[in-house]
Amino acid sequence: VRAQVLESAFRLLVEKGPSAFSIGEVALRAKVHETSIYRRWRTKSALALDACLNFAEQTLAIPDTGALRSDLVDLLRRVSALLRSPEGKAMLALSFALEPEAIETRRTYWRIRLGAAAAIFERAAARGEISPDVDAKQFIEALIAPFFFRALVSLQPIEAWPFEQMVDRLLSAELRGGRKEGDISV
Amino acid sequence: VRAQVLESAFRLLVEKGPSAFSIGEVALRAKVHETSIYRRWRTKSALALDACLNFAEQTLAIPDTGALRSDLVDLLRRVSALLRSPEGKAMLALSFALEPEAIETRRTYWRIRLGAAAAIFERAAARGEISPDVDAKQFIEALIAPFFFRALVSLQPIEAWPFEQMVDRLLSAELRGGRKEGDISV
């Protein structure tokens, strides 16, 4: 039932936007009773948050290719594609919902998503690819922010942003800057 | 008259937002005839664009401190402060205006502003600080995007973004990566 409700809720968000989003309509679509939605999700913000997280977990699974660079490139390629899709545009439109409840929902969404992506850096540190001191969330924020800047602010084409080059720049700074005195590898 | 109209137009945008923005009200505030505004700016989008550019030119004058790093840090400090001010929040609210005319206006605004900031890199290249091949607009986009990401998307505090560290990372990548074989300076 949970998956069915979240899927219906996400579709409704995509089709009608956050202002037309209601638990009543989700219940109709998911063919469940309203009360059973309210039992699990107390507010429509909580339901919208879970619906977006559920979709993001499926679409933006955190990559595990065995190397930091290819993990990051893979993640950014998916973020870029998502932001150009109808689902991504609907999620961007949620950025325009500024009611107090929606604000908390979005903070939580990003705390969870950036936290999940940090796993890429934990694995890289375990492989000895990068210092465990690198702030993974900040690193990922720096890499994904330009896509959102283009989509929401400057309205330039997202697909033209040279994200691989940016991965290389930031990684090269980290790998060189993080090398310790006495480290003999070149 | 031009300065007076642009100042009144910008104040009106800040106070009432883009939807309540009209040439009639700007004329009232600036104490000029509507027709003399229409003569110079044919549409309210053109007027809003000029009003924002005029404000940005005054508030975000492109720094010229004599060194690339301090120019960038100075610019980013001002962008961060602006985005937290009432004027900056009003300009962010313009990001929510998605009528076709407003879209063209914003593209033009960013083309002009990123182009102006590129002067920082031209001067740095002339001083021999950085390769003239570095794409200045992309560099600046990468540096300012996280402020907008936090302000519009993740809703995290803008003032907590470590922009100096990011300047150092990107510059270190550029200076090291850009060094040519046979270059003997260290």
HADDOCK unambig.tbl for C-alpha pairs under 7 A between the chains (distance, minus, plus):
assign (segid A and resid 95 and name CA) (segid B and resid 152 and name CA) 6.61 0.50 0.50
assign (segid A and resid 95 and name CA) (segid B and resid 153 and name CA) 5.91 0.50 0.50
assign (segid A and resid 96 and name CA) (segid B and resid 96 and name CA) 6.78 0.50 0.50
assign (segid A and resid 106 and name CA) (segid B and resid 154 and name CA) 6.27 0.50 0.50
assign (segid A and resid 107 and name CA) (segid B and resid 154 and name CA) 5.58 0.50 0.50
assign (segid A and resid 107 and name CA) (segid B and resid 155 and name CA) 5.93 0.50 0.50
assign (segid A and resid 110 and name CA) (segid B and resid 154 and name CA) 5.65 0.50 0.50
assign (segid A and resid 141 and name CA) (segid B and resid 146 and name CA) 6.73 0.50 0.50
assign (segid A and resid 142 and name CA) (segid B and resid 146 and name CA) 5.99 0.50 0.50
assign (segid A and resid 145 and name CA) (segid B and resid 145 and name CA) 5.28 0.50 0.50
assign (segid A and resid 145 and name CA) (segid B and resid 146 and name CA) 5.09 0.50 0.50
assign (segid A and resid 145 and name CA) (segid B and resid 149 and name CA) 5.39 0.50 0.50
assign (segid A and resid 146 and name CA) (segid B and resid 141 and name CA) 6.73 0.50 0.50
assign (segid A and resid 146 and name CA) (segid B and resid 142 and name CA) 5.99 0.50 0.50
assign (segid A and resid 146 and name CA) (segid B and resid 145 and name CA) 5.09 0.50 0.50
assign (segid A and resid 148 and name CA) (segid B and resid 149 and name CA) 6.38 0.50 0.50
assign (segid A and resid 149 and name CA) (segid B and resid 145 and name CA) 5.40 0.50 0.50
assign (segid A and resid 149 and name CA) (segid B and resid 148 and name CA) 6.38 0.50 0.50
assign (segid A and resid 149 and name CA) (segid B and resid 149 and name CA) 6.55 0.50 0.50
assign (segid A and resid 152 and name CA) (segid B and resid 95 and name CA) 6.55 0.50 0.50
assign (segid A and resid 153 and name CA) (segid B and resid 95 and name CA) 5.86 0.50 0.50
assign (segid A and resid 154 and name CA) (segid B and resid 106 and name CA) 6.27 0.50 0.50
assign (segid A and resid 154 and name CA) (segid B and resid 107 and name CA) 5.59 0.50 0.50
assign (segid A and resid 154 and name CA) (segid B and resid 110 and name CA) 5.65 0.50 0.50
assign (segid A and resid 155 and name CA) (segid B and resid 107 and name CA) 5.92 0.50 0.50
assign (segid A and resid 169 and name CA) (segid B and resid 170 and name CA) 6.32 0.50 0.50
assign (segid A and resid 169 and name CA) (segid B and resid 173 and name CA) 5.23 0.50 0.50
assign (segid A and resid 170 and name CA) (segid B and resid 169 and name CA) 6.32 0.50 0.50
assign (segid A and resid 170 and name CA) (segid B and resid 170 and name CA) 6.32 0.50 0.50
assign (segid A and resid 170 and name CA) (segid B and resid 173 and name CA) 6.89 0.50 0.50
assign (segid A and resid 172 and name CA) (segid B and resid 173 and name CA) 5.84 0.50 0.50
assign (segid A and resid 173 and name CA) (segid B and resid 169 and name CA) 5.25 0.50 0.50
assign (segid A and resid 173 and name CA) (segid B and resid 170 and name CA) 6.90 0.50 0.50
assign (segid A and resid 173 and name CA) (segid B and resid 172 and name CA) 5.81 0.50 0.50
assign (segid A and resid 173 and name CA) (segid B and resid 173 and name CA) 4.90 0.50 0.50
